[in-house]
């Protein structure tokens, strides 16, 4: 696991799409509040093959 890029969400923040290379990826969100508290979301694993993204959702 590594940090790809850190950024701060503001009122002017916008998100877009970009092509991913073939492979398996994970996405985790880190949230921090003004008091310095933080929490992480559960990781979501997904696969990209030929521009198609697939994932499996399972209940714990």
C-alpha distance matrix in Angstrom:
0.0 3.8 7.1 9.3 12.4 14.0 17.4 20.2 22.0 25.7 28.8 28.3 24.7 24.7 22.2 22.7 21.6 20.3 20.1 16.8 16.9 17.2 14.1 12.0 9.9 8.7 10.1 10.3 13.1 13.7 17.5 19.6 23.4 26.1 26.6 23.1 22.1 18.6 17.0 14.0 14.7 13.9 11.1 12.9 12.2 14.4 15.7 17.3 20.3 23.1 22.3 22.4 19.7 20.1 18.6 20.1 20.9 22.1 23.7 22.9
3.8 0.0 3.8 6.2 9.1 11.0 14.6 17.7 19.8 23.4 26.6 26.0 22.5 22.7 20.5 21.2 20.5 19.0 19.3 16.5 16.9 17.9 15.5 14.0 11.4 10.4 10.9 10.9 12.8 13.1 16.7 18.4 22.2 24.5 25.3 21.8 21.3 18.1 17.2 14.5 15.7 15.7 13.2 14.9 14.6 16.3 17.5 18.5 21.5 23.8 22.6 23.3 20.8 21.7 20.7 22.6 23.3 24.8 26.4 25.8
7.1 3.8 0.0 3.8 5.7 7.2 10.8 14.0 16.3 19.8 23.1 22.4 19.0 19.5 17.7 18.8 18.7 17.6 18.6 16.3 17.4 19.1 17.1 15.8 12.6 11.4 10.6 10.2 11.1 11.0 14.3 15.9 19.5 21.6 22.8 19.4 19.4 16.2 15.8 13.5 14.9 15.8 13.7 15.3 15.7 17.2 18.7 19.3 22.5 24.5 22.8 23.5 21.0 22.4 21.4 23.6 24.0 25.7 27.2 26.8
9.3 6.2 3.8 0.0 3.8 7.0 10.2 13.7 15.7 19.1 22.0 20.8 17.4 17.4 15.3 15.9 15.6 14.2 15.3 13.4 14.8 17.0 15.6 14.9 11.9 11.5 10.7 11.4 12.2 12.9 15.9 17.7 21.2 23.2 24.9 21.8 21.9 18.8 18.3 15.9 16.6 17.5 15.1 15.8 15.9 16.5 17.6 17.5 20.5 22.0 20.1 21.3 19.3 21.2 20.8 23.5 24.2 26.4 28.2 28.3
12.4 9.1 5.7 3.8 0.0 3.8 6.6 10.3 12.6 15.7 18.9 17.6 14.4 15.0 13.7 14.9 15.5 14.7 16.6 15.5 17.4 19.9 18.9 18.1 14.9 14.1 12.3 12.3 11.9 12.1 14.4 15.8 18.9 20.6 22.6 19.7 20.3 17.5 17.7 15.8 16.9 18.6 16.7 17.6 18.3 19.0 20.3 20.0 23.1 24.4 22.1 23.3 21.2 23.3 22.9 25.6 25.9 28.2 29.7 29.9
14.0 11.0 7.2 7.0 3.8 0.0 3.8 7.1 9.9 13.1 16.5 15.8 12.9 14.3 13.7 15.9 17.1 17.1 19.4 18.5 20.7 23.1 21.8 20.7 17.1 15.6 13.2 12.1 10.6 9.9 11.6 12.4 15.3 16.8 18.9 16.2 17.0 14.5 15.2 14.1 15.6 17.9 16.8 18.2 19.6 20.7 22.6 22.6 26.0 27.3 24.8 25.7 23.3 25.1 24.3 26.7 26.5 28.5 29.6 29.6
17.4 14.6 10.8 10.2 6.6 3.8 0.0 3.8 6.5 9.4 12.8 12.2 9.4 11.4 11.7 14.4 16.4 17.0 19.9 19.6 22.3 24.9 24.0 22.9 19.2 17.7 14.7 13.7 11.4 10.7 11.3 11.8 14.1 15.3 18.0 15.9 16.9 14.9 15.9 15.2 16.4 19.2 18.5 19.6 21.4 22.2 24.2 24.0 27.4 28.4 25.6 26.4 24.1 26.0 25.4 27.8 27.3 29.6 30.5 30.8
20.2 17.7 14.0 13.7 10.3 7.1 3.8 0.0 3.8 6.3 10.0 10.3 8.2 11.1 12.3 15.6 18.2 19.5 22.6 22.5 25.5 27.9 27.0 25.6 21.9 19.9 16.6 15.0 12.0 10.9 10.1 10.0 11.4 12.3 15.4 13.9 15.2 13.8 15.2 15.3 16.6 19.8 19.8 21.0 23.3 24.3 26.6 26.6 30.0 31.1 28.0 28.6 26.1 27.9 27.1 29.2 28.3 30.4 30.9 31.2
22.0 19.8 16.3 15.7 12.6 9.9 6.5 3.8 0.0 3.8 7.0 7.8 5.6 8.5 10.2 13.9 16.8 18.7 22.1 22.4 25.6 28.0 27.3 25.8 22.2 20.2 16.6 15.2 12.0 11.6 10.3 10.9 11.7 12.9 16.3 15.5 16.2 14.8 15.7 15.7 16.3 19.6 19.8 20.5 23.0 23.7 26.2 26.1 29.6 30.5 27.2 27.4 25.1 26.7 26.0 28.1 26.9 29.2 29.6 30.3
25.7 23.4 19.8 19.1 15.7 13.1 9.4 6.3 3.8 0.0 3.8 5.3 5.2 8.8 11.6 15.3 18.6 20.8 24.4 25.2 28.5 31.0 30.6 29.3 25.7 23.8 20.3 19.0 15.6 15.2 13.3 13.2 13.1 13.4 17.2 17.1 18.2 17.4 18.6 19.1 19.7 23.0 23.4 24.0 26.6 27.1 29.5 29.2 32.5 33.2 29.7 30.1 27.9 29.7 29.1 31.2 30.0 32.3 32.6 33.4
28.8 26.6 23.1 22.0 18.9 16.5 12.8 10.0 7.0 3.8 0.0 3.8 5.7 8.6 11.9 15.4 19.0 21.6 25.3 26.5 30.1 32.6 32.4 31.3 27.7 26.1 22.4 21.4 18.1 18.1 16.1 16.2 15.7 15.9 19.7 20.1 21.0 20.3 21.3 21.7 21.8 25.1 25.6 25.8 28.4 28.6 30.9 30.5 33.6 34.0 30.4 30.7 28.7 30.6 30.2 32.3 31.0 33.4 33.7 34.8
28.3 26.0 22.4 20.8 17.6 15.8 12.2 10.3 7.8 5.3 3.8 0.0 3.8 6.4 10.1 13.2 16.9 19.3 23.1 24.6 28.1 30.9 31.1 30.3 27.0 25.7 22.4 21.9 19.0 19.3 17.9 18.3 18.3 18.6 22.4 22.3 23.4 22.3 23.3 23.2 23.2 26.3 26.2 26.1 28.3 28.1 30.1 29.2 32.1 32.2 28.6 29.3 27.7 29.9 30.0 32.5 31.6 34.3 35.0 36.2
24.7 22.5 19.0 17.4 14.4 12.9 9.4 8.2 5.6 5.2 5.7 3.8 0.0 3.8 6.9 10.3 13.8 16.2 19.9 21.1 24.6 27.3 27.4 26.5 23.1 21.9 18.6 18.3 15.6 16.3 15.4 16.4 17.1 18.1 21.7 21.1 21.8 20.2 20.7 20.2 20.1 22.9 22.6 22.4 24.5 24.4 26.3 25.5 28.6 28.9 25.3 25.9 24.2 26.4 26.4 28.9 28.2 31.0 31.8 33.1
24.7 22.7 19.5 17.4 15.0 14.3 11.4 11.1 8.5 8.8 8.6 6.4 3.8 0.0 3.8 6.9 10.5 13.3 17.0 18.6 22.3 24.9 25.3 24.7 21.6 20.8 17.7 18.1 16.0 17.5 17.2 18.8 19.9 21.3 24.7 23.9 24.2 22.3 22.2 21.1 20.4 22.8 22.1 21.3 23.1 22.4 24.1 23.0 25.9 25.8 22.2 22.8 21.4 23.8 24.2 26.9 26.5 29.5 30.7 32.3
22.2 20.5 17.7 15.3 13.7 13.7 11.7 12.3 10.2 11.6 11.9 10.1 6.9 3.8 0.0 3.8 7.1 9.9 13.5 15.0 18.7 21.2 21.7 21.1 18.1 17.7 14.8 15.9 14.4 16.6 17.0 19.2 20.9 22.8 26.0 24.8 24.7 22.2 21.6 19.9 18.7 20.7 19.6 18.4 19.8 18.9 20.4 19.2 22.1 22.2 18.5 19.1 17.6 20.2 20.7 23.6 23.5 26.7 28.2 29.9
22.7 21.2 18.8 15.9 14.9 15.9 14.4 15.6 13.9 15.3 15.4 13.2 10.3 6.9 3.8 0.0 3.8 6.8 10.4 12.6 16.3 18.9 19.9 20.0 17.5 17.8 15.6 17.4 16.7 19.2 20.1 22.6 24.5 26.5 29.6 28.2 28.0 25.3 24.4 22.3 20.9 22.3 20.6 18.9 19.7 18.1 18.9 17.1 19.6 19.2 15.5 16.5 15.7 18.7 19.9 23.1 23.5 27.0 28.9 30.9
21.6 20.5 18.7 15.6 15.5 17.1 16.4 18.2 16.8 18.6 19.0 16.9 13.8 10.5 7.1 3.8 0.0 3.8 6.9 9.3 13.0 15.5 16.8 17.2 15.2 16.2 14.6 17.2 17.3 20.2 21.7 24.5 26.7 29.0 31.9 30.2 29.7 26.7 25.4 22.9 21.2 21.9 19.8 17.6 17.7 15.6 15.9 13.7 16.0 15.4 11.8 13.0 12.5 15.7 17.4 20.9 21.9 25.4 27.8 29.8
20.3 19.0 17.6 14.2 14.7 17.1 17.0 19.5 18.7 20.8 21.6 19.3 16.2 13.3 9.9 6.8 3.8 0.0 3.8 6.4 9.8 12.8 14.5 15.6 13.9 15.6 14.8 17.7 18.4 21.2 23.1 25.9 28.5 30.7 33.4 31.4 31.1 27.9 26.7 23.9 22.4 22.8 20.2 18.1 17.5 15.2 14.8 12.2 14.1 13.4 10.1 12.2 12.2 15.7 17.7 21.4 22.9 26.4 29.0 30.9
20.1 19.3 18.6 15.3 16.6 19.4 19.9 22.6 22.1 24.4 25.3 23.1 19.9 17.0 13.5 10.4 6.9 3.8 0.0 3.8 6.7 9.5 11.8 13.5 12.8 15.3 15.4 18.7 20.1 23.1 25.4 28.3 31.2 33.6 36.1 33.9 33.3 30.0 28.4 25.3 23.6 23.5 20.5 18.1 16.7 13.9 12.7 9.5 10.8 9.8 6.8 9.6 10.3 14.0 16.4 20.2 22.3 25.8 28.7 30.6
16.8 16.5 16.3 13.4 15.5 18.5 19.6 22.5 22.4 25.2 26.5 24.6 21.1 18.6 15.0 12.6 9.3 6.4 3.8 0.0 3.8 6.5 8.2 9.9 9.4 12.3 13.1 16.6 18.5 21.5 24.3 27.3 30.4 33.0 35.2 32.7 32.0 28.5 26.7 23.4 21.8 21.3 17.9 15.7 13.9 11.3 9.8 6.9 8.8 9.0 6.9 9.2 9.0 12.4 14.5 18.1 20.4 23.7 26.7 28.3
16.9 16.9 17.4 14.8 17.4 20.7 22.3 25.5 25.6 28.5 30.1 28.1 24.6 22.3 18.7 16.3 13.0 9.8 6.7 3.8 0.0 3.8 6.3 9.2 9.9 13.4 15.1 18.7 21.0 23.9 26.9 29.9 33.2 35.8 37.8 35.0 34.3 30.7 28.9 25.4 24.0 23.0 19.5 17.4 14.9 12.3 9.9 7.0 7.6 7.9 7.5 10.1 10.5 13.4 15.6 19.1 21.8 24.8 28.1 29.5
17.2 17.9 19.1 17.0 19.9 23.1 24.9 27.9 28.0 31.0 32.6 30.9 27.3 24.9 21.2 18.9 15.5 12.8 9.5 6.5 3.8 0.0 3.8 7.3 9.3 13.1 15.5 19.1 22.0 25.0 28.1 31.3 34.7 37.6 39.3 36.5 35.4 31.7 29.5 25.9 24.1 22.6 19.0 16.6 13.5 10.7 7.5 5.0 4.7 6.4 7.4 8.9 9.3 11.4 13.6 16.9 20.0 22.8 26.3 27.7
14.1 15.5 17.1 15.6 18.9 21.8 24.0 27.0 27.3 30.6 32.4 31.1 27.4 25.3 21.7 19.9 16.8 14.5 11.8 8.2 6.3 3.8 0.0 3.8 6.5 10.2 13.2 16.7 19.9 22.8 26.1 29.3 32.8 35.8 37.3 34.4 33.0 29.3 26.9 23.2 21.6 19.8 16.1 14.0 10.7 8.6 5.8 5.4 6.7 9.6 10.2 10.6 9.7 10.9 12.1 15.0 18.0 20.4 23.8 24.9
12.0 14.0 15.8 14.9 18.1 20.7 22.9 25.6 25.8 29.3 31.3 30.3 26.5 24.7 21.1 20.0 17.2 15.6 13.5 9.9 9.2 7.3 3.8 0.0 3.8 7.1 10.4 13.8 17.2 20.1 23.5 26.8 30.3 33.5 34.7 31.8 30.2 26.4 23.9 20.1 18.3 16.3 12.5 10.6 7.1 5.8 4.4 6.3 8.8 12.2 12.2 11.6 9.5 9.7 9.7 12.3 14.9 17.2 20.4 21.3
9.9 11.4 12.6 11.9 14.9 17.1 19.2 21.9 22.2 25.7 27.7 27.0 23.1 21.6 18.1 17.5 15.2 13.9 12.8 9.4 9.9 9.3 6.5 3.8 0.0 3.8 6.8 10.3 13.5 16.4 19.8 23.1 26.6 29.7 31.0 28.2 26.7 22.9 20.5 16.8 15.1 13.6 9.8 8.2 5.7 5.4 6.1 7.7 11.1 14.1 13.1 12.6 9.9 10.5 10.0 12.6 14.5 16.9 19.7 20.4
8.7 10.4 11.4 11.5 14.1 15.6 17.7 19.9 20.2 23.8 26.1 25.7 21.9 20.8 17.7 17.8 16.2 15.6 15.3 12.3 13.4 13.1 10.2 7.1 3.8 0.0 3.8 6.7 10.3 13.1 16.5 19.9 23.3 26.6 27.7 24.9 23.2 19.4 16.8 13.0 11.4 9.9 6.2 5.4 4.4 6.3 8.8 10.9 14.5 17.5 16.1 15.2 11.9 11.9 10.3 12.3 13.2 15.2 17.5 17.9
10.1 10.9 10.6 10.7 12.3 13.2 14.7 16.6 16.6 20.3 22.4 22.4 18.6 17.7 14.8 15.6 14.6 14.8 15.4 13.1 15.1 15.5 13.2 10.4 6.8 3.8 0.0 3.8 6.8 10.1 13.2 16.7 20.0 23.3 24.6 22.1 20.4 16.7 14.2 10.6 8.9 8.5 5.6 5.3 6.7 8.3 11.3 12.9 16.7 19.3 17.2 16.4 13.0 13.3 11.6 13.6 13.6 15.9 17.6 18.2
10.3 10.9 10.2 11.4 12.3 12.1 13.7 15.0 15.2 19.0 21.4 21.9 18.3 18.1 15.9 17.4 17.2 17.7 18.7 16.6 18.7 19.1 16.7 13.8 10.3 6.7 3.8 0.0 3.8 6.6 9.8 13.3 16.7 20.1 21.1 18.5 16.7 12.9 10.4 6.8 5.7 6.3 4.9 6.7 9.2 11.7 14.9 16.7 20.5 23.1 21.0 20.1 16.6 16.6 14.5 15.8 15.0 16.6 17.6 17.6
13.1 12.8 11.1 12.2 11.9 10.6 11.4 12.0 12.0 15.6 18.1 19.0 15.6 16.0 14.4 16.7 17.3 18.4 20.1 18.5 21.0 22.0 19.9 17.2 13.5 10.3 6.8 3.8 0.0 3.8 6.4 10.0 13.2 16.6 17.9 15.6 14.0 10.4 8.4 5.7 5.3 7.9 8.0 9.7 12.7 14.8 18.0 19.5 23.3 25.5 23.0 22.2 18.9 19.2 17.2 18.5 17.3 18.9 19.4 19.4
13.7 13.1 11.0 12.9 12.1 9.9 10.7 10.9 11.6 15.2 18.1 19.3 16.3 17.5 16.6 19.2 20.2 21.2 23.1 21.5 23.9 25.0 22.8 20.1 16.4 13.1 10.1 6.6 3.8 0.0 3.8 6.7 10.3 13.6 14.6 12.0 10.5 7.0 5.8 4.5 6.6 9.7 10.5 13.0 15.8 18.2 21.4 22.9 26.6 28.9 26.5 25.9 22.5 22.9 20.8 21.9 20.5 21.7 21.8 21.3
17.5 16.7 14.3 15.9 14.4 11.6 11.3 10.1 10.3 13.3 16.1 17.9 15.4 17.2 17.0 20.1 21.7 23.1 25.4 24.3 26.9 28.1 26.1 23.5 19.8 16.5 13.2 9.8 6.4 3.8 0.0 3.8 6.8 10.4 11.6 9.7 8.2 5.4 5.4 6.2 8.1 11.8 13.4 15.6 18.8 21.1 24.4 25.8 29.6 31.7 29.0 28.3 25.0 25.3 23.2 24.1 22.3 23.4 23.0 22.6
19.6 18.4 15.9 17.7 15.8 12.4 11.8 10.0 10.9 13.2 16.2 18.3 16.4 18.8 19.2 22.6 24.5 25.9 28.3 27.3 29.9 31.3 29.3 26.8 23.1 19.9 16.7 13.3 10.0 6.7 3.8 0.0 3.8 6.9 8.1 6.1 5.5 4.2 6.7 9.0 11.6 15.2 16.9 19.3 22.4 24.7 27.9 29.2 33.0 35.1 32.3 31.8 28.6 29.0 27.0 27.9 26.0 27.0 26.4 25.7
23.4 22.2 19.5 21.2 18.9 15.3 14.1 11.4 11.7 13.1 15.7 18.3 17.1 19.9 20.9 24.5 26.7 28.5 31.2 30.4 33.2 34.7 32.8 30.3 26.6 23.3 20.0 16.7 13.2 10.3 6.8 3.8 0.0 3.8 5.4 5.5 5.5 6.5 9.2 12.1 14.3 18.0 20.0 22.4 25.6 27.9 31.1 32.4 36.2 38.1 35.2 34.6 31.4 31.9 29.8 30.6 28.4 29.3 28.4 27.8
26.1 24.5 21.6 23.2 20.6 16.8 15.3 12.3 12.9 13.4 15.9 18.6 18.1 21.3 22.8 26.5 29.0 30.7 33.6 33.0 35.8 37.6 35.8 33.5 29.7 26.6 23.3 20.1 16.6 13.6 10.4 6.9 3.8 0.0 3.8 5.5 7.4 9.5 12.7 15.7 18.1 21.7 23.7 26.0 29.2 31.3 34.5 35.5 39.3 41.0 38.1 37.7 34.7 35.3 33.4 34.3 32.2 33.1 32.2 31.5
26.6 25.3 22.8 24.9 22.6 18.9 18.0 15.4 16.3 17.2 19.7 22.4 21.7 24.7 26.0 29.6 31.9 33.4 36.1 35.2 37.8 39.3 37.3 34.7 31.0 27.7 24.6 21.1 17.9 14.6 11.6 8.1 5.4 3.8 0.0 3.8 5.7 8.9 12.4 15.8 18.6 22.0 24.2 26.9 30.2 32.7 35.9 37.3 41.1 43.1 40.3 39.8 36.6 36.9 34.7 35.3 33.1 33.6 32.4 31.3
23.1 21.8 19.4 21.8 19.7 16.2 15.9 13.9 15.5 17.1 20.1 22.3 21.1 23.9 24.8 28.2 30.2 31.4 33.9 32.7 35.0 36.5 34.4 31.8 28.2 24.9 22.1 18.5 15.6 12.0 9.7 6.1 5.5 5.5 3.8 0.0 3.8 6.4 10.2 13.4 16.5 19.8 21.7 24.6 27.6 30.2 33.4 34.8 38.5 40.7 38.0 37.7 34.4 34.8 32.6 33.3 31.3 31.9 30.9 29.7
22.1 21.3 19.4 21.9 20.3 17.0 16.9 15.2 16.2 18.2 21.0 23.4 21.8 24.2 24.7 28.0 29.7 31.1 33.3 32.0 34.3 35.4 33.0 30.2 26.7 23.2 20.4 16.7 14.0 10.5 8.2 5.5 5.5 7.4 5.7 3.8 0.0 3.8 7.1 10.7 13.8 16.9 19.3 22.3 25.4 28.2 31.6 33.3 37.1 39.4 36.9 36.2 32.8 32.7 30.3 30.6 28.4 28.7 27.5 26.2
18.6 18.1 16.2 18.8 17.5 14.5 14.9 13.8 14.8 17.4 20.3 22.3 20.2 22.3 22.2 25.3 26.7 27.9 30.0 28.5 30.7 31.7 29.3 26.4 22.9 19.4 16.7 12.9 10.4 7.0 5.4 4.2 6.5 9.5 8.9 6.4 3.8 0.0 3.8 7.1 10.3 13.5 15.6 18.6 21.7 24.5 27.8 29.6 33.4 35.8 33.4 32.6 29.1 29.1 26.6 27.1 25.1 25.5 24.6 23.4
17.0 17.2 15.8 18.3 17.7 15.2 15.9 15.2 15.7 18.6 21.3 23.3 20.7 22.2 21.6 24.4 25.4 26.7 28.4 26.7 28.9 29.5 26.9 23.9 20.5 16.8 14.2 10.4 8.4 5.8 5.4 6.7 9.2 12.7 12.4 10.2 7.1 3.8 0.0 3.8 6.8 9.8 12.3 15.3 18.6 21.5 25.0 27.1 30.8 33.4 31.1 30.1 26.5 26.1 23.4 23.6 21.5 21.8 20.9 19.7
14.0 14.5 13.5 15.9 15.8 14.1 15.2 15.3 15.7 19.1 21.7 23.2 20.2 21.1 19.9 22.3 22.9 23.9 25.3 23.4 25.4 25.9 23.2 20.1 16.8 13.0 10.6 6.8 5.7 4.5 6.2 9.0 12.1 15.7 15.8 13.4 10.7 7.1 3.8 0.0 3.8 6.6 8.6 11.7 14.8 17.8 21.2 23.4 27.1 29.8 27.7 26.6 22.9 22.5 19.9 20.2 18.4 18.9 18.5 17.5
14.7 15.7 14.9 16.6 16.9 15.6 16.4 16.6 16.3 19.7 21.8 23.2 20.1 20.4 18.7 20.9 21.2 22.4 23.6 21.8 24.0 24.1 21.6 18.3 15.1 11.4 8.9 5.7 5.3 6.6 8.1 11.6 14.3 18.1 18.6 16.5 13.8 10.3 6.8 3.8 0.0 3.8 6.3 8.8 12.3 15.2 18.8 21.1 24.8 27.6 25.3 23.9 20.2 19.5 16.7 16.8 14.8 15.5 15.3 14.8
13.9 15.7 15.8 17.5 18.6 17.9 19.2 19.8 19.6 23.0 25.1 26.3 22.9 22.8 20.7 22.3 21.9 22.8 23.5 21.3 23.0 22.6 19.8 16.3 13.6 9.9 8.5 6.3 7.9 9.7 11.8 15.2 18.0 21.7 22.0 19.8 16.9 13.5 9.8 6.6 3.8 0.0 3.8 6.5 9.8 13.1 16.7 19.5 23.1 26.1 24.3 22.5 18.7 17.5 14.3 14.0 12.1 12.4 12.4 11.8
11.1 13.2 13.7 15.1 16.7 16.8 18.5 19.8 19.8 23.4 25.6 26.2 22.6 22.1 19.6 20.6 19.8 20.2 20.5 17.9 19.5 19.0 16.1 12.5 9.8 6.2 5.6 4.9 8.0 10.5 13.4 16.9 20.0 23.7 24.2 21.7 19.3 15.6 12.3 8.6 6.3 3.8 0.0 3.8 6.4 9.8 13.3 16.1 19.7 22.8 21.1 19.6 15.9 14.8 11.9 12.3 11.4 12.4 13.5 13.3
12.9 14.9 15.3 15.8 17.6 18.2 19.6 21.0 20.5 24.0 25.8 26.1 22.4 21.3 18.4 18.9 17.6 18.1 18.1 15.7 17.4 16.6 14.0 10.6 8.2 5.4 5.3 6.7 9.7 13.0 15.6 19.3 22.4 26.0 26.9 24.6 22.3 18.6 15.3 11.7 8.8 6.5 3.8 0.0 3.8 6.6 10.3 13.1 16.6 19.7 18.0 16.1 12.3 11.1 8.3 9.1 8.7 10.6 12.5 13.3
12.2 14.6 15.7 15.9 18.3 19.6 21.4 23.3 23.0 26.6 28.4 28.3 24.5 23.1 19.8 19.7 17.7 17.5 16.7 13.9 14.9 13.5 10.7 7.1 5.7 4.4 6.7 9.2 12.7 15.8 18.8 22.4 25.6 29.2 30.2 27.6 25.4 21.7 18.6 14.8 12.3 9.8 6.4 3.8 0.0 3.8 7.1 10.3 13.6 16.9 15.8 14.0 10.4 9.1 6.6 8.0 9.2 11.3 14.0 14.8
14.4 16.3 17.2 16.5 19.0 20.7 22.2 24.3 23.7 27.1 28.6 28.1 24.4 22.4 18.9 18.1 15.6 15.2 13.9 11.3 12.3 10.7 8.6 5.8 5.4 6.3 8.3 11.7 14.8 18.2 21.1 24.7 27.9 31.3 32.7 30.2 28.2 24.5 21.5 17.8 15.2 13.1 9.8 6.6 3.8 0.0 3.8 6.8 10.1 13.3 12.2 10.2 6.7 5.8 4.6 7.5 9.8 12.6 15.8 17.4
15.7 17.5 18.7 17.6 20.3 22.6 24.2 26.6 26.2 29.5 30.9 30.1 26.3 24.1 20.4 18.9 15.9 14.8 12.7 9.8 9.9 7.5 5.8 4.4 6.1 8.8 11.3 14.9 18.0 21.4 24.4 27.9 31.1 34.5 35.9 33.4 31.6 27.8 25.0 21.2 18.8 16.7 13.3 10.3 7.1 3.8 0.0 3.8 6.6 10.1 9.8 8.1 5.6 5.4 6.3 9.4 12.5 15.3 18.7 20.4
17.3 18.5 19.3 17.5 20.0 22.6 24.0 26.6 26.1 29.2 30.5 29.2 25.5 23.0 19.2 17.1 13.7 12.2 9.5 6.9 7.0 5.0 5.4 6.3 7.7 10.9 12.9 16.7 19.5 22.9 25.8 29.2 32.4 35.5 37.3 34.8 33.3 29.6 27.1 23.4 21.1 19.5 16.1 13.1 10.3 6.8 3.8 0.0 3.8 6.7 6.1 5.5 4.5 6.6 9.0 12.5 15.5 18.6 22.0 23.9
20.3 21.5 22.5 20.5 23.1 26.0 27.4 30.0 29.6 32.5 33.6 32.1 28.6 25.9 22.1 19.6 16.0 14.1 10.8 8.8 7.6 4.7 6.7 8.8 11.1 14.5 16.7 20.5 23.3 26.6 29.6 33.0 36.2 39.3 41.1 38.5 37.1 33.4 30.8 27.1 24.8 23.1 19.7 16.6 13.6 10.1 6.6 3.8 0.0 3.8 5.5 5.4 6.7 8.4 11.4 14.5 17.9 20.9 24.5 26.5
23.1 23.8 24.5 22.0 24.4 27.3 28.4 31.1 30.5 33.2 34.0 32.2 28.9 25.8 22.2 19.2 15.4 13.4 9.8 9.0 7.9 6.4 9.6 12.2 14.1 17.5 19.3 23.1 25.5 28.9 31.7 35.1 38.1 41.0 43.1 40.7 39.4 35.8 33.4 29.8 27.6 26.1 22.8 19.7 16.9 13.3 10.1 6.7 3.8 0.0 3.8 5.6 8.5 11.0 14.4 17.7 20.9 24.1 27.7 29.8
22.3 22.6 22.8 20.1 22.1 24.8 25.6 28.0 27.2 29.7 30.4 28.6 25.3 22.2 18.5 15.5 11.8 10.1 6.8 6.9 7.5 7.4 10.2 12.2 13.1 16.1 17.2 21.0 23.0 26.5 29.0 32.3 35.2 38.1 40.3 38.0 36.9 33.4 31.1 27.7 25.3 24.3 21.1 18.0 15.8 12.2 9.8 6.1 5.5 3.8 0.0 3.8 6.6 9.9 13.4 16.9 19.7 23.2 26.6 28.9
22.4 23.3 23.5 21.3 23.3 25.7 26.4 28.6 27.4 30.1 30.7 29.3 25.9 22.8 19.1 16.5 13.0 12.2 9.6 9.2 10.1 8.9 10.6 11.6 12.6 15.2 16.4 20.1 22.2 25.9 28.3 31.8 34.6 37.7 39.8 37.7 36.2 32.6 30.1 26.6 23.9 22.5 19.6 16.1 14.0 10.2 8.1 5.5 5.4 5.6 3.8 0.0 3.8 6.6 10.2 13.6 16.4 19.9 23.3 25.9
19.7 20.8 21.0 19.3 21.2 23.3 24.1 26.1 25.1 27.9 28.7 27.7 24.2 21.4 17.6 15.7 12.5 12.2 10.3 9.0 10.5 9.3 9.7 9.5 9.9 11.9 13.0 16.6 18.9 22.5 25.0 28.6 31.4 34.7 36.6 34.4 32.8 29.1 26.5 22.9 20.2 18.7 15.9 12.3 10.4 6.7 5.6 4.5 6.7 8.5 6.6 3.8 0.0 3.8 6.9 10.6 13.1 16.7 20.0 22.4
20.1 21.7 22.4 21.2 23.3 25.1 26.0 27.9 26.7 29.7 30.6 29.9 26.4 23.8 20.2 18.7 15.7 15.7 14.0 12.4 13.4 11.4 10.9 9.7 10.5 11.9 13.3 16.6 19.2 22.9 25.3 29.0 31.9 35.3 36.9 34.8 32.7 29.1 26.1 22.5 19.5 17.5 14.8 11.1 9.1 5.8 5.4 6.6 8.4 11.0 9.9 6.6 3.8 0.0 3.8 7.1 10.0 13.4 16.9 19.4
18.6 20.7 21.4 20.8 22.9 24.3 25.4 27.1 26.0 29.1 30.2 30.0 26.4 24.2 20.7 19.9 17.4 17.7 16.4 14.5 15.6 13.6 12.1 9.7 10.0 10.3 11.6 14.5 17.2 20.8 23.2 27.0 29.8 33.4 34.7 32.6 30.3 26.6 23.4 19.9 16.7 14.3 11.9 8.3 6.6 4.6 6.3 9.0 11.4 14.4 13.4 10.2 6.9 3.8 0.0 3.8 6.5 9.8 13.3 15.6
20.1 22.6 23.6 23.5 25.6 26.7 27.8 29.2 28.1 31.2 32.3 32.5 28.9 26.9 23.6 23.1 20.9 21.4 20.2 18.1 19.1 16.9 15.0 12.3 12.6 12.3 13.6 15.8 18.5 21.9 24.1 27.9 30.6 34.3 35.3 33.3 30.6 27.1 23.6 20.2 16.8 14.0 12.3 9.1 8.0 7.5 9.4 12.5 14.5 17.7 16.9 13.6 10.6 7.1 3.8 0.0 3.8 6.4 10.1 12.6
20.9 23.3 24.0 24.2 25.9 26.5 27.3 28.3 26.9 30.0 31.0 31.6 28.2 26.5 23.5 23.5 21.9 22.9 22.3 20.4 21.8 20.0 18.0 14.9 14.5 13.2 13.6 15.0 17.3 20.5 22.3 26.0 28.4 32.2 33.1 31.3 28.4 25.1 21.5 18.4 14.8 12.1 11.4 8.7 9.2 9.8 12.5 15.5 17.9 20.9 19.7 16.4 13.1 10.0 6.5 3.8 0.0 3.8 6.9 9.8
22.1 24.8 25.7 26.4 28.2 28.5 29.6 30.4 29.2 32.3 33.4 34.3 31.0 29.5 26.7 27.0 25.4 26.4 25.8 23.7 24.8 22.8 20.4 17.2 16.9 15.2 15.9 16.6 18.9 21.7 23.4 27.0 29.3 33.1 33.6 31.9 28.7 25.5 21.8 18.9 15.5 12.4 12.4 10.6 11.3 12.6 15.3 18.6 20.9 24.1 23.2 19.9 16.7 13.4 9.8 6.4 3.8 0.0 3.8 6.5
23.7 26.4 27.2 28.2 29.7 29.6 30.5 30.9 29.6 32.6 33.7 35.0 31.8 30.7 28.2 28.9 27.8 29.0 28.7 26.7 28.1 26.3 23.8 20.4 19.7 17.5 17.6 17.6 19.4 21.8 23.0 26.4 28.4 32.2 32.4 30.9 27.5 24.6 20.9 18.5 15.3 12.4 13.5 12.5 14.0 15.8 18.7 22.0 24.5 27.7 26.6 23.3 20.0 16.9 13.3 10.1 6.9 3.8 0.0 3.8
22.9 25.8 26.8 28.3 29.9 29.6 30.8 31.2 30.3 33.4 34.8 36.2 33.1 32.3 29.9 30.9 29.8 30.9 30.6 28.3 29.5 27.7 24.9 21.3 20.4 17.9 18.2 17.6 19.4 21.3 22.6 25.7 27.8 31.5 31.3 29.7 26.2 23.4 19.7 17.5 14.8 11.8 13.3 13.3 14.8 17.4 20.4 23.9 26.5 29.8 28.9 25.9 22.4 19.4 15.6 12.6 9.8 6.5 3.8 0.0
